[in-house]
Amino acid sequence: MRAKGVGLIGIVCAIKRRWRIAAFAVFVLVVESATYRVASLVVPRDRPHVARLDQLPADASYPSGHTAAAIAVYAGLVLLLTSRFKSRGARTLLWLAAILLPVVVALSRMYRGMHHPLDVAGGLVVGLGALIVLLFACRAAGAAAEAHASAPAQRRERSRTAVA
């Protein structure tokens, strides 16, 4: 469900030609998923020895991909949305939801017997890392776009001063 929702956001933003938002929505999940896959292959860890409510491989506990994705998606969406809201109360409610939803996901993954607390902490690090990588990428893309947009004006100014 999370991938479909993020994909839909990416498509809608692409149709509206909001390329940075579309790229952020899609790539935050791509970066999170890739980091999760590599970490789960490098660190083989058995799931807790309790009755599990999901039928997943018993040796893929670390890190919690659900927790990482919840943090990356919900916090990423709130980062995108809060720039559009003027109301401090609305921004506060959005951030509260962005914090509480991943906490609920993390607790539910432990309750279902799928992860140890350290696995959830690893998911937190992966999710925040994905957000940080994409924030730097978006800022770099914004700076490059501004430099590209101002380049023709600088060239015109240089040619005017060369002629005078």
Rosetta constraint file for C-alpha pairs under 8 A:
AtomPair CA 1 CA 5 HARMONIC 6.20 0.50
AtomPair CA 2 CA 6 HARMONIC 6.12 0.50
AtomPair CA 2 CA 73 HARMONIC 7.82 0.50
AtomPair CA 3 CA 7 HARMONIC 5.88 0.50
AtomPair CA 3 CA 29 HARMONIC 7.45 0.50
AtomPair CA 4 CA 8 HARMONIC 6.04 0.50
AtomPair CA 5 CA 9 HARMONIC 6.30 0.50
AtomPair CA 6 CA 10 HARMONIC 6.18 0.50
AtomPair CA 6 CA 25 HARMONIC 5.90 0.50
AtomPair CA 6 CA 26 HARMONIC 6.23 0.50
AtomPair CA 6 CA 29 HARMONIC 7.81 0.50
AtomPair CA 6 CA 73 HARMONIC 7.54 0.50
AtomPair CA 7 CA 11 HARMONIC 6.20 0.50
AtomPair CA 7 CA 25 HARMONIC 7.46 0.50
AtomPair CA 7 CA 26 HARMONIC 6.19 0.50
AtomPair CA 8 CA 12 HARMONIC 6.14 0.50
AtomPair CA 9 CA 13 HARMONIC 6.09 0.50
AtomPair CA 9 CA 22 HARMONIC 6.85 0.50
AtomPair CA 9 CA 25 HARMONIC 6.75 0.50
AtomPair CA 10 CA 14 HARMONIC 6.02 0.50
AtomPair CA 10 CA 21 HARMONIC 7.31 0.50
AtomPair CA 10 CA 22 HARMONIC 4.13 0.50
AtomPair CA 10 CA 23 HARMONIC 6.75 0.50
AtomPair CA 10 CA 25 HARMONIC 5.69 0.50
AtomPair CA 10 CA 26 HARMONIC 5.89 0.50
AtomPair CA 11 CA 15 HARMONIC 6.15 0.50
AtomPair CA 11 CA 22 HARMONIC 6.88 0.50
AtomPair CA 12 CA 16 HARMONIC 6.32 0.50
AtomPair CA 12 CA 22 HARMONIC 7.74 0.50
AtomPair CA 13 CA 17 HARMONIC 6.04 0.50
AtomPair CA 13 CA 18 HARMONIC 5.05 0.50
AtomPair CA 13 CA 19 HARMONIC 6.71 0.50
AtomPair CA 13 CA 21 HARMONIC 6.47 0.50
AtomPair CA 13 CA 22 HARMONIC 5.03 0.50
AtomPair CA 14 CA 18 HARMONIC 5.67 0.50
AtomPair CA 14 CA 19 HARMONIC 5.72 0.50
AtomPair CA 14 CA 22 HARMONIC 5.62 0.50
AtomPair CA 18 CA 22 HARMONIC 6.21 0.50
AtomPair CA 19 CA 23 HARMONIC 5.97 0.50
AtomPair CA 20 CA 24 HARMONIC 5.98 0.50
AtomPair CA 20 CA 138 HARMONIC 6.64 0.50
AtomPair CA 20 CA 141 HARMONIC 7.93 0.50
AtomPair CA 21 CA 25 HARMONIC 6.08 0.50
AtomPair CA 21 CA 80 HARMONIC 7.23 0.50
AtomPair CA 22 CA 26 HARMONIC 6.35 0.50
AtomPair CA 23 CA 27 HARMONIC 5.76 0.50
AtomPair CA 24 CA 28 HARMONIC 5.74 0.50
AtomPair CA 24 CA 134 HARMONIC 6.48 0.50
AtomPair CA 24 CA 138 HARMONIC 7.23 0.50
AtomPair CA 25 CA 29 HARMONIC 7.10 0.50
AtomPair CA 25 CA 73 HARMONIC 7.64 0.50
AtomPair CA 25 CA 76 HARMONIC 7.35 0.50
AtomPair CA 25 CA 77 HARMONIC 7.46 0.50
AtomPair CA 26 CA 30 HARMONIC 6.47 0.50
AtomPair CA 27 CA 31 HARMONIC 5.88 0.50
AtomPair CA 27 CA 134 HARMONIC 7.32 0.50
AtomPair CA 28 CA 32 HARMONIC 6.12 0.50
AtomPair CA 28 CA 72 HARMONIC 6.37 0.50
AtomPair CA 28 CA 73 HARMONIC 7.20 0.50
AtomPair CA 28 CA 76 HARMONIC 7.57 0.50
AtomPair CA 28 CA 130 HARMONIC 5.90 0.50
AtomPair CA 28 CA 131 HARMONIC 6.32 0.50
AtomPair CA 28 CA 134 HARMONIC 6.14 0.50
AtomPair CA 29 CA 33 HARMONIC 5.91 0.50
AtomPair CA 29 CA 69 HARMONIC 6.68 0.50
AtomPair CA 29 CA 72 HARMONIC 6.81 0.50
AtomPair CA 29 CA 73 HARMONIC 6.87 0.50
AtomPair CA 29 CA 130 HARMONIC 7.82 0.50
AtomPair CA 30 CA 34 HARMONIC 6.06 0.50
AtomPair CA 31 CA 35 HARMONIC 6.09 0.50
AtomPair CA 31 CA 130 HARMONIC 5.65 0.50
AtomPair CA 32 CA 36 HARMONIC 6.06 0.50
AtomPair CA 32 CA 68 HARMONIC 6.72 0.50
AtomPair CA 32 CA 69 HARMONIC 6.43 0.50
AtomPair CA 32 CA 72 HARMONIC 7.06 0.50
AtomPair CA 32 CA 126 HARMONIC 6.44 0.50
AtomPair CA 32 CA 127 HARMONIC 6.09 0.50
AtomPair CA 32 CA 129 HARMONIC 7.95 0.50
AtomPair CA 32 CA 130 HARMONIC 5.29 0.50
AtomPair CA 33 CA 37 HARMONIC 6.11 0.50
AtomPair CA 33 CA 65 HARMONIC 7.36 0.50
AtomPair CA 33 CA 69 HARMONIC 7.53 0.50
AtomPair CA 34 CA 38 HARMONIC 6.25 0.50
AtomPair CA 35 CA 39 HARMONIC 6.06 0.50
AtomPair CA 35 CA 126 HARMONIC 6.78 0.50
AtomPair CA 36 CA 40 HARMONIC 6.00 0.50
AtomPair CA 36 CA 63 HARMONIC 6.66 0.50
AtomPair CA 36 CA 64 HARMONIC 7.85 0.50
AtomPair CA 36 CA 65 HARMONIC 5.92 0.50
AtomPair CA 36 CA 68 HARMONIC 7.84 0.50
AtomPair CA 36 CA 123 HARMONIC 7.89 0.50
AtomPair CA 36 CA 126 HARMONIC 6.95 0.50
AtomPair CA 37 CA 41 HARMONIC 6.27 0.50
AtomPair CA 38 CA 42 HARMONIC 6.13 0.50
AtomPair CA 39 CA 43 HARMONIC 5.86 0.50
AtomPair CA 39 CA 62 HARMONIC 7.29 0.50
AtomPair CA 39 CA 63 HARMONIC 6.89 0.50
AtomPair CA 40 CA 44 HARMONIC 6.12 0.50
AtomPair CA 40 CA 45 HARMONIC 7.97 0.50
AtomPair CA 40 CA 60 HARMONIC 5.96 0.50
AtomPair CA 40 CA 61 HARMONIC 7.33 0.50
AtomPair CA 40 CA 62 HARMONIC 5.62 0.50
AtomPair CA 40 CA 63 HARMONIC 6.31 0.50
AtomPair CA 41 CA 60 HARMONIC 7.89 0.50
AtomPair CA 43 CA 62 HARMONIC 6.65 0.50
AtomPair CA 44 CA 59 HARMONIC 5.90 0.50
AtomPair CA 44 CA 60 HARMONIC 6.12 0.50
AtomPair CA 44 CA 61 HARMONIC 7.45 0.50
AtomPair CA 44 CA 62 HARMONIC 7.04 0.50
AtomPair CA 45 CA 59 HARMONIC 5.16 0.50
AtomPair CA 45 CA 60 HARMONIC 5.84 0.50
AtomPair CA 45 CA 61 HARMONIC 5.39 0.50
AtomPair CA 45 CA 62 HARMONIC 5.86 0.50
AtomPair CA 46 CA 58 HARMONIC 5.49 0.50
AtomPair CA 46 CA 59 HARMONIC 4.13 0.50
AtomPair CA 46 CA 60 HARMONIC 6.29 0.50
AtomPair CA 46 CA 61 HARMONIC 5.71 0.50
AtomPair CA 47 CA 58 HARMONIC 5.38 0.50
AtomPair CA 47 CA 59 HARMONIC 6.05 0.50
AtomPair CA 47 CA 60 HARMONIC 6.81 0.50
AtomPair CA 47 CA 61 HARMONIC 4.91 0.50
AtomPair CA 47 CA 113 HARMONIC 7.32 0.50
AtomPair CA 47 CA 114 HARMONIC 5.75 0.50
AtomPair CA 47 CA 115 HARMONIC 5.77 0.50
AtomPair CA 47 CA 116 HARMONIC 7.11 0.50
AtomPair CA 48 CA 113 HARMONIC 6.04 0.50
AtomPair CA 48 CA 114 HARMONIC 6.56 0.50
AtomPair CA 48 CA 115 HARMONIC 6.21 0.50
AtomPair CA 48 CA 116 HARMONIC 6.18 0.50
AtomPair CA 49 CA 113 HARMONIC 7.83 0.50
AtomPair CA 50 CA 113 HARMONIC 6.02 0.50
AtomPair CA 51 CA 113 HARMONIC 6.42 0.50
AtomPair CA 52 CA 112 HARMONIC 5.71 0.50
AtomPair CA 52 CA 113 HARMONIC 4.66 0.50
AtomPair CA 52 CA 114 HARMONIC 6.34 0.50
AtomPair CA 53 CA 112 HARMONIC 5.21 0.50
AtomPair CA 53 CA 113 HARMONIC 6.67 0.50
AtomPair CA 53 CA 114 HARMONIC 7.85 0.50
AtomPair CA 54 CA 112 HARMONIC 7.10 0.50
AtomPair CA 54 CA 114 HARMONIC 7.33 0.50
AtomPair CA 61 CA 114 HARMONIC 6.67 0.50
AtomPair CA 61 CA 115 HARMONIC 5.59 0.50
AtomPair CA 61 CA 116 HARMONIC 7.58 0.50
AtomPair CA 61 CA 119 HARMONIC 6.45 0.50
AtomPair CA 62 CA 115 HARMONIC 7.40 0.50
AtomPair CA 62 CA 118 HARMONIC 7.88 0.50
AtomPair CA 62 CA 119 HARMONIC 4.75 0.50
AtomPair CA 62 CA 120 HARMONIC 7.87 0.50
AtomPair CA 62 CA 122 HARMONIC 6.95 0.50
AtomPair CA 62 CA 123 HARMONIC 7.86 0.50
AtomPair CA 63 CA 118 HARMONIC 7.89 0.50
AtomPair CA 63 CA 119 HARMONIC 4.49 0.50
AtomPair CA 63 CA 120 HARMONIC 6.33 0.50
AtomPair CA 63 CA 121 HARMONIC 7.63 0.50
AtomPair CA 63 CA 122 HARMONIC 4.91 0.50
AtomPair CA 63 CA 123 HARMONIC 5.00 0.50
AtomPair CA 63 CA 126 HARMONIC 7.95 0.50
AtomPair CA 64 CA 68 HARMONIC 6.31 0.50
AtomPair CA 64 CA 106 HARMONIC 7.91 0.50
AtomPair CA 64 CA 109 HARMONIC 7.96 0.50
AtomPair CA 64 CA 115 HARMONIC 6.73 0.50
AtomPair CA 64 CA 119 HARMONIC 5.31 0.50
AtomPair CA 64 CA 120 HARMONIC 5.11 0.50
AtomPair CA 64 CA 121 HARMONIC 7.91 0.50
AtomPair CA 64 CA 122 HARMONIC 6.65 0.50
AtomPair CA 64 CA 123 HARMONIC 4.60 0.50
AtomPair CA 65 CA 69 HARMONIC 5.98 0.50
AtomPair CA 65 CA 123 HARMONIC 5.91 0.50
AtomPair CA 66 CA 70 HARMONIC 6.03 0.50
AtomPair CA 66 CA 105 HARMONIC 6.99 0.50
AtomPair CA 66 CA 106 HARMONIC 7.50 0.50
AtomPair CA 66 CA 109 HARMONIC 7.80 0.50
AtomPair CA 66 CA 123 HARMONIC 7.50 0.50
AtomPair CA 67 CA 71 HARMONIC 6.24 0.50
AtomPair CA 67 CA 102 HARMONIC 5.98 0.50
AtomPair CA 67 CA 103 HARMONIC 7.93 0.50
AtomPair CA 67 CA 105 HARMONIC 6.04 0.50
AtomPair CA 67 CA 106 HARMONIC 5.37 0.50
AtomPair CA 67 CA 120 HARMONIC 6.31 0.50
AtomPair CA 67 CA 123 HARMONIC 5.21 0.50
AtomPair CA 67 CA 124 HARMONIC 6.35 0.50
AtomPair CA 67 CA 127 HARMONIC 7.32 0.50
AtomPair CA 68 CA 72 HARMONIC 6.13 0.50
AtomPair CA 68 CA 122 HARMONIC 7.99 0.50
AtomPair CA 68 CA 123 HARMONIC 4.29 0.50
AtomPair CA 68 CA 124 HARMONIC 5.44 0.50
AtomPair CA 68 CA 125 HARMONIC 7.39 0.50
AtomPair CA 68 CA 126 HARMONIC 5.55 0.50
AtomPair CA 68 CA 127 HARMONIC 3.97 0.50
AtomPair CA 68 CA 128 HARMONIC 7.54 0.50
AtomPair CA 69 CA 73 HARMONIC 5.80 0.50
AtomPair CA 69 CA 127 HARMONIC 6.06 0.50
AtomPair CA 70 CA 74 HARMONIC 5.74 0.50
AtomPair CA 70 CA 75 HARMONIC 7.88 0.50
AtomPair CA 70 CA 101 HARMONIC 7.21 0.50
AtomPair CA 70 CA 102 HARMONIC 5.10 0.50
AtomPair CA 70 CA 105 HARMONIC 7.14 0.50
AtomPair CA 70 CA 127 HARMONIC 7.52 0.50
AtomPair CA 71 CA 75 HARMONIC 5.55 0.50
AtomPair CA 71 CA 76 HARMONIC 7.63 0.50
AtomPair CA 71 CA 98 HARMONIC 7.39 0.50
AtomPair CA 71 CA 99 HARMONIC 7.78 0.50
AtomPair CA 71 CA 102 HARMONIC 5.60 0.50
AtomPair CA 71 CA 124 HARMONIC 6.91 0.50
AtomPair CA 71 CA 127 HARMONIC 5.22 0.50
AtomPair CA 71 CA 128 HARMONIC 6.77 0.50
AtomPair CA 72 CA 76 HARMONIC 5.55 0.50
AtomPair CA 72 CA 127 HARMONIC 4.77 0.50
AtomPair CA 72 CA 128 HARMONIC 6.45 0.50
AtomPair CA 72 CA 130 HARMONIC 6.46 0.50
AtomPair CA 72 CA 131 HARMONIC 5.76 0.50
AtomPair CA 73 CA 77 HARMONIC 5.97 0.50
AtomPair CA 74 CA 78 HARMONIC 6.20 0.50
AtomPair CA 74 CA 98 HARMONIC 5.07 0.50
AtomPair CA 74 CA 101 HARMONIC 7.62 0.50
AtomPair CA 74 CA 102 HARMONIC 7.67 0.50
AtomPair CA 75 CA 79 HARMONIC 6.10 0.50
AtomPair CA 75 CA 95 HARMONIC 7.49 0.50
AtomPair CA 75 CA 98 HARMONIC 5.20 0.50
AtomPair CA 75 CA 99 HARMONIC 7.44 0.50
AtomPair CA 75 CA 131 HARMONIC 7.95 0.50
AtomPair CA 76 CA 80 HARMONIC 6.36 0.50
AtomPair CA 76 CA 131 HARMONIC 6.59 0.50
AtomPair CA 77 CA 81 HARMONIC 6.02 0.50
AtomPair CA 78 CA 82 HARMONIC 5.71 0.50
AtomPair CA 78 CA 94 HARMONIC 6.18 0.50
AtomPair CA 78 CA 95 HARMONIC 6.48 0.50
AtomPair CA 78 CA 98 HARMONIC 6.68 0.50
AtomPair CA 79 CA 83 HARMONIC 7.01 0.50
AtomPair CA 80 CA 84 HARMONIC 7.67 0.50
AtomPair CA 81 CA 85 HARMONIC 6.94 0.50
AtomPair CA 82 CA 91 HARMONIC 5.55 0.50
AtomPair CA 82 CA 94 HARMONIC 7.56 0.50
AtomPair CA 85 CA 90 HARMONIC 6.90 0.50
AtomPair CA 85 CA 91 HARMONIC 6.61 0.50
AtomPair CA 86 CA 90 HARMONIC 7.95 0.50
AtomPair CA 86 CA 91 HARMONIC 7.90 0.50
AtomPair CA 87 CA 91 HARMONIC 6.44 0.50
AtomPair CA 88 CA 92 HARMONIC 6.08 0.50
AtomPair CA 89 CA 93 HARMONIC 6.20 0.50
AtomPair CA 90 CA 94 HARMONIC 6.21 0.50
AtomPair CA 91 CA 95 HARMONIC 6.21 0.50
AtomPair CA 92 CA 96 HARMONIC 6.06 0.50
AtomPair CA 93 CA 97 HARMONIC 6.23 0.50
AtomPair CA 94 CA 98 HARMONIC 6.16 0.50
AtomPair CA 95 CA 99 HARMONIC 6.16 0.50
AtomPair CA 96 CA 100 HARMONIC 6.03 0.50
AtomPair CA 97 CA 101 HARMONIC 5.79 0.50
AtomPair CA 98 CA 102 HARMONIC 6.93 0.50
AtomPair CA 99 CA 103 HARMONIC 6.57 0.50
AtomPair CA 100 CA 104 HARMONIC 6.20 0.50
AtomPair CA 101 CA 105 HARMONIC 6.23 0.50
AtomPair CA 102 CA 106 HARMONIC 6.00 0.50
AtomPair CA 103 CA 107 HARMONIC 6.12 0.50
AtomPair CA 104 CA 108 HARMONIC 6.01 0.50
AtomPair CA 105 CA 109 HARMONIC 6.19 0.50
AtomPair CA 106 CA 110 HARMONIC 6.48 0.50
AtomPair CA 106 CA 120 HARMONIC 6.02 0.50
AtomPair CA 107 CA 111 HARMONIC 6.06 0.50
AtomPair CA 108 CA 112 HARMONIC 6.01 0.50
AtomPair CA 109 CA 113 HARMONIC 6.54 0.50
AtomPair CA 109 CA 114 HARMONIC 5.51 0.50
AtomPair CA 109 CA 115 HARMONIC 6.01 0.50
AtomPair CA 110 CA 114 HARMONIC 5.73 0.50
AtomPair CA 110 CA 115 HARMONIC 4.97 0.50
AtomPair CA 110 CA 116 HARMONIC 6.22 0.50
AtomPair CA 110 CA 117 HARMONIC 7.02 0.50
AtomPair CA 110 CA 120 HARMONIC 7.96 0.50
AtomPair CA 115 CA 119 HARMONIC 5.67 0.50
AtomPair CA 115 CA 120 HARMONIC 6.70 0.50
AtomPair CA 116 CA 120 HARMONIC 6.71 0.50
AtomPair CA 117 CA 121 HARMONIC 6.31 0.50
AtomPair CA 118 CA 122 HARMONIC 6.15 0.50
AtomPair CA 119 CA 123 HARMONIC 6.28 0.50
AtomPair CA 120 CA 124 HARMONIC 6.27 0.50
AtomPair CA 121 CA 125 HARMONIC 6.46 0.50
AtomPair CA 122 CA 126 HARMONIC 6.26 0.50
AtomPair CA 123 CA 127 HARMONIC 6.01 0.50
AtomPair CA 124 CA 128 HARMONIC 6.12 0.50
AtomPair CA 125 CA 129 HARMONIC 5.89 0.50
AtomPair CA 126 CA 130 HARMONIC 6.15 0.50
AtomPair CA 127 CA 131 HARMONIC 6.41 0.50
AtomPair CA 128 CA 132 HARMONIC 6.20 0.50
AtomPair CA 129 CA 133 HARMONIC 6.15 0.50
AtomPair CA 130 CA 134 HARMONIC 6.23 0.50
AtomPair CA 131 CA 135 HARMONIC 6.03 0.50
AtomPair CA 132 CA 136 HARMONIC 6.25 0.50
AtomPair CA 133 CA 137 HARMONIC 6.23 0.50
AtomPair CA 134 CA 138 HARMONIC 6.01 0.50
AtomPair CA 135 CA 139 HARMONIC 6.14 0.50
AtomPair CA 136 CA 140 HARMONIC 6.08 0.50
AtomPair CA 137 CA 141 HARMONIC 6.10 0.50
AtomPair CA 138 CA 142 HARMONIC 6.06 0.50
AtomPair CA 139 CA 143 HARMONIC 6.15 0.50
AtomPair CA 140 CA 144 HARMONIC 6.11 0.50
AtomPair CA 141 CA 145 HARMONIC 6.08 0.50
AtomPair CA 142 CA 146 HARMONIC 6.20 0.50
AtomPair CA 143 CA 147 HARMONIC 6.15 0.50
AtomPair CA 144 CA 148 HARMONIC 6.04 0.50
AtomPair CA 145 CA 149 HARMONIC 6.08 0.50
AtomPair CA 146 CA 150 HARMONIC 6.16 0.50
AtomPair CA 147 CA 151 HARMONIC 6.06 0.50
AtomPair CA 148 CA 152 HARMONIC 7.77 0.50
AtomPair CA 150 CA 154 HARMONIC 6.37 0.50
AtomPair CA 151 CA 155 HARMONIC 6.21 0.50
AtomPair CA 152 CA 156 HARMONIC 6.22 0.50
AtomPair CA 153 CA 157 HARMONIC 6.22 0.50
AtomPair CA 154 CA 158 HARMONIC 6.16 0.50
AtomPair CA 155 CA 159 HARMONIC 6.17 0.50
AtomPair CA 156 CA 160 HARMONIC 6.17 0.50
AtomPair CA 157 CA 161 HARMONIC 6.30 0.50
AtomPair CA 158 CA 162 HARMONIC 6.10 0.50
AtomPair CA 159 CA 163 HARMONIC 6.20 0.50
AtomPair CA 160 CA 164 HARMONIC 6.30 0.50
